[in-house]
Amino acid sequence: MPVRSSTMAAVWMAFFLTPAVGLAAVSPTLLPATVTTDSAQLSSPLASARIAYQAAWAQRQAGEYAAAVASAESAMVAIDAALSGDLDLAGRRDLTDLRSRLAGLRDAARTDRDSEKSAQASGNVADEGVLNAPAVDEITPQFNEQVYRYIDFFTGAGRSVFERWLKRSGRYMELFRSVLQKEGLPPDLVHLVFVESGFNLNARSISAAVGPWQFLRGTARLFGLTVDRWVDERRDPEKSTVAAARYLKHLYSIFGDWPLALGAYNAGEGTILRAIKQQGTTNYWDLRLPRQTEDYVPQFMAALAIAHDPEKYGFDSVELDDPMTFDQIAFKGAVDLHTIAKLADCPYQELRELNPALLRGAATGSNGVTTLRVPPGKGQVLMQRLADGGPLPAVNLTLQHHVRAHETLQSIAAQYGVSARELALRNDIGRKSPLRRGMTLTVPANSPAHRPQLMVADDPRASTAYVPTRNIRPLASLEGSSTAEGRELITVKKGQTLASIAAEHGVTVSDIVRWNHLKSPAVRRGTRLKLRTADAKDVTLSAADSASVAQIKVRPARRSKHHRGAAQAGPGLVVVRSGETLSSIAARHGVTVNALKRANGLTSGQIRAGQRLKLPNG
């Protein structure tokens, strides 16, 4: 028996503690070659199940996903029949463990089968040309005066801000890049996080966009993230990156061009499609867009250029934070973090830092499975403690809520995802005892509390299937063609006219009116104008793209589906978000702190959330 336990422990450790390796990636040769058991009748079903597992494994590796599913399910049926018989403890444990592995293999093969069907339906089949094509690793930066302005800012007045972002990026950069690569996207898209949050997992905008990729609650759920009373996966470094990758992939399927897709990530695909339809071009640099979106892609290009050659821009001496490392443990049922920290012999706060998506002192995952990160090496400590009989008590999933002004039972119930009627019954609220401000309500759990159990599960980093996929139909399918060459953006200064600007830049007034879709030649100070040089390539809608956008119904612009649509107060104005400083606002808009102070008559650096600031000209 001690030998048997040791063998199984080794297998479990291979599953839980091997970085970036999950069930579907573990070779069937890791299964025990022999089994010690007192039941002679067990040898045949267990041996047959092993053969079936290896056959299903080979079928999945060969791309025969339906056959792999069938083989695994047949073996599971045979194991169920064997388990209904009279077996000793060791034999039952071995068969149960093998059945769990077969179930994981079957589920992985099902996912592969469904993905293959989806790819065939969309025409996105991985043919020989795709399989033999070199990996796309980079997005080529595009340069013009807008991009150079942000490069100058990040290397000048905003250097301290960019250095702080760069230092923080060391903890998450490789993790984010690996997820993007698994999703089939250029890893260079990771530099979008500089612009979004500066690699701050707890970033929150005034429009309630959260996490490193700044997702609104609705968009997060649309792309498979869980946001409820226990967890906000917008803060999870891996899962939020999966969701962002899928959103970016969706946008690229619409625009076929990264500058347009990135602009849509900021403003929403509807905003960009309306601009393309109304202005007749698929060149991001020629489109008149909300000011924040016009500045968004240049900021990304500037960050990308600096990241490609940090030594050139003087950032090679920045000491990056150590990369995030951890072990991953899975449980069936909810777990208490204080208990886990004690059993794993690690600080509670470190456990919270490794699991930033958790909102409370307990964790409960979707489908009854809770996956936790623990410090590297502590996974083995935790598993050994549990194997030695360490306590893992059931978690009380009820919550307390302090009633605020203007809240109702319906709004509170919706906030926690419970029934308003059940909430009233649980707290003795009715006609004679109405809801009152200041009351403390007991919010019942969605599910009964059971004692959690350690379980064999895939390491989530082996694939991105741990975030549910969503099939979202693209609004259109374009072949965008963005080029920054020969494009310039200027701001009208006091005393300037279109005629003087045209003469200064060697173009005509009619050109400026046409490029900027102006209704008249009269312009005001502070107006931003797009100009082109004589050799600038004209990018217009192709016939196919015109036909595609013609089907789009032009509606009034709404708040961005992604985020930050409400943060821009109007032309030349910005609304301060929670946690922002004058330095971060200046960095985002490519101006200096002193210029912001002068434009708004500020005598100190203190600002408050919701405050409107005027952006300086230029």
N, C-alpha and C positions, 0 to 999 in steps of 0.2 A: 504493500500500500504506500509507504513513503516514496518508493521509486515512481509509482503511478502519479502521485500528487506533484512530485517534482517535474515530471514530464509535462503535465497539463499546465503548471505554473509557467513553464518556459514558453509554451504556446501562447498563453494569455499575454505574457510580456511582449512577445513579438507583435501582437496586435496593437497593444495600447501604447507602447513606448518607442516604437520605431517611427521617427519623424517622416511625415509625408508618405506614409505607407498605410493603406487600409485593407479591409478584408478582400476586396476584389483584386488587390495587388499582391497578396501573399500567396506564394506558390503552394500548391497542394502537398508538396513534399514536406511542408512543415507539420503536417498531421502525423501523429505517432505511427510508426511502422508496425508496432506490435502492441497488443493489449493484454494486460494481465487480468484475468477474470475467472471466477469459479463456475461460470455457466458455459458449458460446452456448446449449448445451442446458440449462444450469442455470436460465435465466430463467423457464421455464415452471413447473417444480416449485416453485421458491422463491416465485414470484408466487402460485401456487395455494395454497401453504401459508399465505402471509400472509392471503389472502382467507379461508381456513378459520379461521385464528386470530381474525380480526375477527368472523367469523360466530359462532364459539363464545363469544367475549367478549360479543357482543350477546345471545346466547341466555341466558347466565348472568345478565346484568343484568336480563333480562326474566323471570327465574325459571324458564326452561325448562332445568332442570339436566340431565335425561337427554339432551336434544338437544345440549347443550353438550359433554357427555362423548362422545357419538357423533361429533360434528364433530371434536373434538380427536384422538380415536383414529384416525379415518380419515386425517387429515392426517399423523399420526405414521407410519402405515403407508406413505403415499406418500413421506415423507421417507426412511424406511428403504430403500425401493426405490431412491431416487435416490442415497443414500449408498453403495449397493453397486456403483454405476457408477464410471467413471473421472473423478474431479473434481480440480480444482486445490485447493491448500491453502486459499485464501480462500473458495472456494465451499463446501468441506466444513465450514469453521469456521462460516460463516453458517447453513448448514442445521442443523448440530449445535446451535448456539445457539437457533435457532428451535424445534427439537424439544424442547429443555429447557424453554422457555417454555410450549410446548403441554402438556407433561407436568404442569407446575405448575398450569396452568389446568384441565386435566382433573381433577387431584386435588382442587382447590378445589371444582369443580362436583360431584364425587362426595360430598365432605363435606356440601355444601349439600343434595344430593339425599337423603342418608341422614338428615340432621337433619330435613328436611321429612317424610320417612316416619315418623320417630320421633315428631315433633310430632303428626302425624295419628293415629298409633296411640294416643297418650296423651290426645288431645283438646285439646292445647295448641297450637292452630293460630293463627297470626298473621293474623286476619281484618281486615276494614276497621276495625272498632272498635278493635282493638289498634293498628293502624298509625296511626290518627289520634288516639289517646289521648295526653295530655301525659305527658312522662317523669316517673317517680317518682324524686325526688331526695333525699327526706328521710324519716327515721323520726321521728315525733313523740315527744319524751321523755315518759315517764310519771313522775309525782312522788308520793312519799309520804315518811314519816319515814325509811325506809331510804335512799332516794335523797338526801334532804337531808343525812343524816348523812355520806354520802360526799362530797357537794359541800362540806360544812363541812370535812371532813378534807383534801380536795385543795386547798382554798383556805387552809387553816390549817396544822396540824402537818405535813401531807404536801405542802405547796406545793413544796418544793425537788425532791421526787421527780417531781411532775407537770410541773414546769418542764423537768426533764431529759428526760422523755418527749416533751414538746411540742417542745423544741428538736430532738431527734433525728427527730421525725416529719416535719420539713420536707424531709428528704432523700427520703422515700418516699411521702408522702401522696398526691400527684397521680398517681403511678404506680399505687398501690394502687386509688385511686378509679377510674381509667380502666379497669383490668381488671375491677373489680366492675361497672362500667357496661356493658362489652362482654358480660358474662355475664348482663345483664338484671336486676341486683340494685341496691337502693338504695345509692348510694355512701357513705351515712352509716354503713354497716356497717364502714367502715374504722376507726371508733373502737373497735371490738372489740380492735384490736391494742394499744391503750393497756393494756387489762386483761390481755391474753395475755402480752405480752413487752416492753411499753414501746418498741416499734419497734427491738428488738435482734435482728438477723438471726441472731446466734450464740447466742441464749438456749437453754438446755437445762434441763429440769426434772429432779427426782429420779426421776420415772417415765419418763425418757428421751424426753420430748416435746421436739421441736427446732424452731427457726426462729421467725419472727415470728408465725406462726399456731399454733405449738405442736402439731405433728402427731406422733403415734406412728408408728413405721415401718410397721406393718400398715395403718393408715388412710391414710397417705400413698400407699402402693402401690395401695390400693383406689381412690383417686381420681386415679390416673394419674401420680404422681410416681415418679421413679427414685431408688432408694437402693441403692448398691452400693459397691464398693471404691474407685471413682474419683470418684463424685459423690453428693452428698446434696441433692436438689432441694428439700428442706424449707427450706433456707437461701436458695434463689433467690427474690428479691423478687417476680418476675413469676409464675413457675410455681407457687410455694406459694400465691399469692393466687388463681390460677385454681382450684387444688384446694380451697382454703377456700371460694371462691364456690360451687363445685359441691356441696360438702358442706352449706353453708348452704341452698342451693336445695333439696337433697334433704330437709333437715329441715323447711323451710317447706312442702314438698309434703305432709308428714305432718301438721303441726300447724296450718297456716293462720294462724299468729300468731307475731310476732317474739319476744316475751318467752319463749314456750315453746320456739321453735326455738333461741334463744340458750342457754337452760338446757340443752337437749339437746346443744348443741355442747360444753358444759362437762362434762356428766355422762353423755352417751350417750342416744340416743333410747329405749332400753329402760327406763332409770331413770325418765324422764319419763312414758312410757306406763304403766308399772306404777303410778306415783303417781296418774295420772289415773284409771285403772281402779279403784284401791282407795279413792280419796278422792272420786270423783264430781264433779270440777270441771275445767274447762279454763281456769281463771284461774291463771296462774303465781303471782300474789301470794297465792293461797289455799292453794297446795300446800305440804305439809311435805316438804322435800327435804334432801339432805345440806347441811350448813351452808355449805360452799364454794359450792354451786350457788345457795343462797338469797341469798348475797352477790354472786354473779357479775353478774346482770342489774342490780341497783342500781348497781354500779360502772360498768357500761356506760352506763346512763342518766345518771349523774353526769358522766362524761367527755363524753357527747354534749351535755348541757346547757351545759357549759363551752365546748365547741368551737363551739356555735351562737352564743354571745355572750361571747367571751373578754374584751371590754372590761368587761362587767358584773362579771366575776369577777376582774379585775385581771391578766389574762394577755396583754393586748394589746401589752405592751412586750417580750415574750420574743422574742429574735432566733432565728429558725428556721435550721437548717442549709440550705445550698443544695441545690436539687433534684438528683437523680441524673440525669446526662446522659451519653450514650455513643453510639458507632457500633456497629453489629452486623456481624460478619463470619462467614461460614459456610465450612467446609472439609469435604471428604470424606476421612474418616480421622482418626486421633488426631494431636494437635499438642503440641509442647513449649512451655510458657509462657515459658521463658527466651528461646527463639528468637523467639517472637512479640513479646515485649517489646523485644527488640533491633531487629527489623525495623520495628516501629511507633514506635521511638524514644520509648518511655515507660517509666517505672519498673516493675520486676517487681511490686513491692508494690501499686502502683495497679491493675495488671491483676488481682491476686488480690482486691482489694477490690471491683472491679466484677463479679467472678465468684465470689461467696462460696460457691456450691454445690460448687466444685471442692475436692477433698480433698487432691490431690497436685500436683506440679509439671507434670503433663501432663493433657490433657483429651481425653476420648473420649465422644462422644454416642451416643444410641440410633440404631439403624438405620444406623450408620456415618457419620452427619452430626454434626459438632461445631460448635456455634455459640458464638462468644465475643463478649463486650463489650470494646471498647477505648475509651480516652478520646476525647471528641469531636474530630474533625478528624484523628485518627490512623488512621482507616479508610482514608482516601485515601493517607496516607503508606505504610501497609502494602501496599496494593494496587499502588502504584507500584513499591515495592521488589521485590515478587514479579514484576511485569511486567518489571522490569529484570534478572531472573535471580537474585534473592535466594534463598539456600538455605532449604529447608523439609524437613529430614531426617525419615526414618521414626522413630517413637517406640518405644522398648523398653517393652513393656507388662507385663513381668515385675515381680514385687514380692518383697520380702524380709519374712519374718515371724519374729519372735522368740518362741519357744515359751514359754508361761507354765505355771505349775502347773495340773494337772487338765485341761489341754486334750488333745483327741484329734485324730487326723487327720480324722475325720468332722466335728468341730466347726469345725476350721480351714478345711476345704474348703467347708463350708456358709457360713462367714463371707465367703469370697471368690468363691463361686459357681463352683467348679471341682470336678472329680472327685477324690475321696479316693484312688482307686487311682492316678490320674495323678500326684497329689501325692507318693504314696509312691515311685513309679518315678522321678520327677524328682529325688528327694532320697535315693535308695538306702536306703529304710527297709523293713525286713522283719523276719522272726523273729530273724535273727542281729544285726540292727542296729535295735532298736526306737526309737520316738520318745522323746526325753529333754528334760526341762526345760532351757531355756537354749540349745537348738539354734536355728540360723538357717535357715529353710526358704526355698527359692526357689519362689515361687508362679507357675506358668505363666500366660501370657496366655490369655484366652478366645478370641482371634482373632489371626491373624498380623499382624505390623506391616507396613503399606504406607506408601509415601511419600504424605503428605497432599496434596490438591489443592484449590486455591481453587475454589469453585463458586458458581453463581448460585442463590440460595435466597430464600424468602420472609423478609421481616423479621418475626420472631416477634410483634412488637407490633401487627401489622395485625389479628390476630384472636387467639383463644385456642385455636386448633386444634392448637398445638404441644404441648399436654398431652392425651394420649389420653383420650377420653371413656369413661365406664363407665355402663352401664345397671343401676341398682340398684333393685330393687323396694321401694317404701315398705312399712313394716310395717302402716301404717294410713293413713286419710285423714280428718282431723278439721277442724272449723271452730272453732279455738280463739278465745277472747275474753277477753284479759287486760286488766284494769283495775286500776290502783293506787289509785283514788279510795276513800277511806274505809278503807284498810288500814293497819294499824300492827303493827310487830313489837317486842315488849318482851322483856326478860330478867328472870326472877324473881330478886328480891333476897333477902337474908337476912331471915327473919321474915315474908315475904309468903306468903299463901295464895291459892287461887283465889277465895275469898269476898272477901278484901280487894282483890284486883285487880279483881274484878267490880264491887264498890262504887265503887272509884276511877274506873272508866271507864264507869260507867252501863250495864253489861250484866249478864247473869245467868251464874251458874256453868255452867248447862247449855249456854249459848251457847259459852262458852270450851271446854268439853269437846267439843262438836260441831265447832267450827271447827278444833280441833287434833287431833281423832280420838284423844283420850286414853282410856285404859282405866279410869282412876279419877280422882277429883278431887284426888288427892295429887300435888303437884309439888315438885321439889327446887330449891334455889338453883342458878342458872345455866341453868335450862331456858328455851328461847326459845318464846314464845307469840305466835300470830297473833291480832290483835283487829280488830274492825270497828266503825265508827261507826254510828249509827242509820240514816243515809241511804245506807249502802254497798249497792251493787247485788249481788244474789246471782247468781253465775254457776254454773250446773249443767250437767251433760252433756245435750246434746240427744238425741232419740231416735236420730237417725242416728249421732251420735258414740258413743252407748252400744252400738249394734249393731256399730260398727267395732272398738271396744276390747274387746268381748266375745270377739272372735276371737283376741285376744292371749293367749298362754300366760304366766301369771305365774310367773316363775322367780326364784330368789335373785339378788340384785343382784351384779353382777360389776364388774370394773375397767372404767372408762369406755373405750368404743371410740375416743374421741378422745384424751384425755390426762388426766393428773393424778388418776386414780381412786385411786392409791396414796398420794397426797400428804397426804390427810386421815387422821390417825391415829385419830380418833374424835371424839365430841362435845366441843367446846371445846379440841381439840388440833390441832396442825399439825406436819408433818414438814418440816424445813429442806431445801430443794433446793440442788443444787450452784450456787454463784455468788450465792445469796441473802444479803441482809443484814437486820439488824433493821429498817432503814428500809423496804426493799421489802416485807417481811412485814407491817409495820404499815400500809403503804399499801394492801395488798391486802385487809386485814381491817378497815380503818377505825378503827384504834386508834393510840395514840401509842407511840413508842419507850420512853418512861419507863414507861408502863403495862405494856408487855411485859416490861421488866426487873423491875418490881415483882412481876408475876404469877409470874415464874420464878426470882426470887431472884438475878438476874444483877447483877454489879458492874461489868461491862464490856460493850462492844458485840460481843465476839467470839462467834461461833457456828460450828458445823460442820455439814456436810451429813449428813443422817440424824438429827440431833438433834430430839427432840420438845419442842415448846414449848406451854405452856398459854396459851390466849387469855384476856385479861381480860374480865370481865363487862361488859355494857352495850354 
